[in-house]
Amino acid sequence: MEAAVTSNNSSDTETKLEPPKVIYRCRKCRRIVAAEENVVTHKPGAGEKCFKWKKRSEETDEPPRCSSIFVEPMKWMEDLVQEGSIEEKLLCVGCKGRLGSFNWAGMQCSCGSWVNPAFQLHKNRIDECPL
């Protein structure tokens, strides 16, 4: 029987993890709720043209901006997500302030793009903190 040969080359087994350049904190209690690597990017949609006519304002040439960020499901969301809800509010575990909402079927961003599944954090409820 032959023994398995293992490599002692540390560059093969170790991967350098870069710390996030941006973290997101609850605006009320300053608790970290997400990091840059948790953000789910999406391609901006056509803006208000994607919404019902009642939700549109005057046409502008300004490109659509996202009023929220979308993140992957995270450990602090576990209690809400595991209750079996399809959609629910996302509350900060520190201060119980509303940070956003989630929907397994997806949500439409303010830019018009559809994100599925959606774990949405409103930018006016969180602070973006560069490191």
N, C-alpha and C positions, 0 to 999 in steps of 0.2 A: 504494500500500500504506500502510495507516495503522499507526502505532505504538501499542502497547498503553499505556494510561494506568494508571499506578500511583498509589496513594494514599500520601501521606506522613504520614497521620494515625497516630500511634504507638499510639493506643488501639485501633485496629482490628486491628493486627497483633500487638500484645503482649498476652499474658495473664499476669496476676500469679499465680504459683504460691506458695501458702502453704506454708511448711515444715510437716512433720508435727508434731503436738502430742505424740505418743508414739512412741518407738522401742522395739524389742525387741532385747535383747542376750543372747548366750549367757551362761549363769550361770557357766561355768568360765573362759572366756578374755575375756569382755566384748566380743566381736566383734558388730557390728550384724548381725542376721539378718533383720529386717523393720521396716517402719514402719507407722504407722497406716493409710496409704492402701493398703497391701498386704493388709490383713485382709479376708477374705470374711465378711460377716455372714450369719447364718442365724437363722431363727425357732426359738426354743426348743421342743423337743418336749414330750411328756407325761412326761418323766423316766424313771424305772425301769419304768414301766408298758409302755414300748416294748421292753423287753428280755425275753429268755427268763426263765422263772420261776426258773431256777437262779442267775441273776445278780441277782435282786432281794433287797433286804434288807427290814427291817420298813418298812411304809408310814409315811411322814411327810407332814405338811402343808407342809413346806418346799419352795419352788419349786426346780426343777432348776437346777443351776449347771454351767457348762461348765468342764471341767478342761483344755481346750486351746483354742488359737485356730487358725483355718483361714486360710491365706494363698493368694494366687495363686502360680503357679510363678514362681520368681525366678532370676536369673542364677547365683547360687551353687549352685543345685540342678541346673544344667544337665548336669553329668557323670553324675549318678545317673539323671536322667530320660531322657537320650538313649541310655543303654545298652540300651534296649528293654524294661526291666522294667515290669510292670504295677503292681507294688507293691514298696516297698523302704523301708529305714530312711533317715531324713534325718540326716546327720552334719554337725556344724559343720566348716567348711573350715579353721578356725583350730586347734582342739584335737582334732578327730575325735570329740568327745563326741556321744552320741545326743541329738538334739533332738526327734525325733518320727518320723513316717513319712508316706509318700504312697501313694495308691491311685487309679488312674485310674477305677476302677469306683465309687469312693466309700467313705465310712466313716460309721459312726454316732457322733455326738458323745455325750458322757456325759449330755447333757440329753435325749437320745432322738432328736434331729433327724438326718436323713440329709443328708450334704454330698457333692456329686458334681461334679467330681472333688475329691479330698480331699488337701490338703497340710497336715498337722496338726503343730503345734508344741505340745508339752506345756508348760503354764504353770509346772510345777515345774522345768523345765529352762532357762527363759528369765526374764529380768528385764524388767519393764515400766518404762521410764524416761521420765518426763514431761520435756518440754523447756521 
